[in-house]
Amino acid sequence: MPTVARMTDAGLIAPGDLDAPFANVGGSTQTRRQYIADVVALAERLPSAGAMLNLSVDRYRFAVGLGAALLRGHTSLLPPNHVAETVARLRERFAGVYALVEGPGDDHGLPTVRHASAPAASSGIVAIPAIDPGLIAAFVLTSGSTGEPVPHAKPWGLLVRNARAESSRLAGALGRVDLAGVTVVATVPAQHMYGFESSVLIALHGGAILDAERPFFPADIVAALARVAAPRVLVTTPFHLKTVLDAGLPLPPLALVVSATAPLSPQLAARAEQELGAPLLEIYGCTEAGQVATRRTTAGAEWRTFDGLRVDGDGDAASVSGGHVPQPTVLADVLEVVDAETFRLLGRSNDLINVAGKRSSIGHLDFHLNSIEGVVDGAFWMPPERDSDAAGVVRLVAFVVAPGVARERIVAALRDRVDAAFLPRRIVHVDALPREATGKLTRARLGEFAARQLSVSQR
């Protein structure tokens, strides 16, 4: 049975006042002491061994599940999705997989543990549980080219260093020494690496207060921010940020906006800072290395690494090491390295395309497409080789959510921004793009979506 151990530098949460706030749950505050009590109580009900698939939507409950797994010495599994095929592959790869769920019908056919319906008694909590820094706290899984989830091990000690590095950077942007008393409202799931780092880990080891909700629609984001006390930090994505700005709803004062999952256009960054009255920081990272660097987009294109991290190499052979990345890790992007702590992001290595002998990146083209007035959302798609034209050249297709904006106007705007070789052969108006909960649009989902849309339009 788990016990509450002595305070340690690699503990479940950072040293500090146990009666300080840890989370905002439905408008009420949960203290660090209550969080530990809930963790200990849940840990007592977990299997003796296994790996946890934490399906908690509520961010506080996700954090409780993570902590309980750590106390048991279990690893949490963070796959890219929870579809039946992915869960089946997890069962094959990891022994004793079980699901932590909030309600009935969420178990995905796995052995199930449900969250308690009431808080645990907290009066007996007097210290912070110790966690082995070498424990693999999480396997963050990405979809490989074969569809087999590829696991990336995250030891607890390195996740703690990761959280401290981000917390220091965000506190500096706020002009504070730490994040104590700062509430984080996040539109990204806790199961996603970015959401995991920037809402859960910075609460555990950065002093921030996490909000339990995961608002998605603009009105829900506004309501979540209004429900918590200042200072407020919004952790979001370019997609969510654009939708909330376009909605035109008044937001309560923000201290900082944090964005990740895709590069933010300078125009959208400037608009966000002007309309929200807060500085905006972008975070650059990847599943393999975690978060690597930040930039204030309105101040320039250069990214600055987190303290202790350095980048080496250049172009598509750049790597990062130091800090929470002990072994040099090759980045899946094309970088222009200015010095060991500074770089510019040129595009993803697998994002580069060649049309009629000219090179660009899909990300660069998407940036210009989404900068056109009236385009709510848009994405370029490169058809397969078999769909080349009479000259043997594959021509791009653009899918746009742009009510009332004619194709001719979009083409004219693109002609002023990109080389003629990359002008789309077709522009297809759609109601929405198949984005994930993080706002990310994967190549696989876009390809399937494109095939359906083009098939319908050609009938």
Steps between C-alpha positions, in 0.01 A plus 500: 500500500645844412622721781579867523876532491736777607532816295748466218627702204355238266168490679153481357469878529752775567585579861278769651190579700261206487203732551583710194255467210569228243193489277175674419226236473155624403559836665640362827865478599680173573815535710827317451418304817166391356667402175745272684214349702305421182814352340572275798137382519490414129840328512363260760235384250729448201618154388826379651667524159423626153490808280233768527303634205379822660172589326410783736367805318493706818855637536506473882393137482765437234761644739366281782528194274854591400601541863337174606679311223831653610443393861433145380804502274278474191555670167228715343433444130433811292404383146401738217137384522279246674341326201447124526796413276741712705378350828536149357861572405569633851369176649736303278804713584454570872425241767207558730353808333204639692282807449437780747159646418258759631173321427337189356559404138846657475715193558567402134476134598788520750504412870368817661560720802260789557566824679347538843178700517614704801829656616723299731563603860808723502568564870765226519710638213813660646768452233553461127533146358843414363522374143795315351642746242597204278142366485356508146210726589351500151528348159394766252401317184503631145356331193775341293486457123357150549234620741679328789522744795865591563568551875729772634601440861479797740681444833351693791818688586532636145133601492558697821796681341285563194223656712742719692659629180162599354379649826810718523453623143129577544558671833765718337254599227258603774765696688469263796745277685265200478149396400354488852142626487484498119206300360542309172196441278585260216309411185723197431449154655720394790581182305679699228869571567449876479197493729677257733800731536329838494199437723571195720876493553531875562237462772687209659846656482456862395257628759223584253134432574339273240140542392325166471296587191597449136298765315481467122245744359557878533216556748631216719854645493367841606292342779795296629723808513229707670454233766859516628683778680773715347777472400386269220704315237329353194677190360366442151567431131494720189170341400327567834654846525368602158150368573475686829621825342262462205209444739544857626404412856645717780758310704604577857850649537780256420857510629645278226399289200697185415465327162642180350436200267557710183690819417293814553481761227642841595168657400300281737753550781483879462122491489485281812729726700305808394153360565584301813733758651757236599837381370498179297768231518531208262653172616697282259542134581451143389394173657855363501663794684203671660492879500818657370465876452273805504463821307289809532374492144446874470865560596650299215549159342775375736432228756694489829562164664399426857778545753742208482406395145713556189452436131773366273524436128294684242238448232328161525780357718449718809486341846432612855664390825553602861259566785208256479639358171812314622572331167527698173163467325459572130213739429249427224519857372724709280676760717726793434723489808621848600691384807472228764196663661335669201348375175241570233243239397482449123255208482461130568737257331206290378306811405719607208349469154632535146275636226640554151853502641425758771507428876279625778329358807135431566530692827625809316214480251241442775635807678426721198163336433382564854623860486243588233214710629182296521673160519392351832710186453690349210748232401697403190506137391742331263323230294678172427732471198236317296293820492759700307395718206583451131849640560563247778476764775294447815299813577396601850143514630387744770210430736356812661238595755425841352130584480431760237858519372518412132766271356628781276563726796697229683712426194569872447612539860723193478655622174637800691649277769634177348672382183261421215610134507326461837168656407233235560349327201173483691357684798233299680269679744408283800309548824791391722836325486549169689713641780580312822410634844834684512420677173763294320426378148687178427611403152312169523168656600535774238574238232188301588295819515635617163412168335141524626456866408642465150298185438178681592584811296571291190169317498 
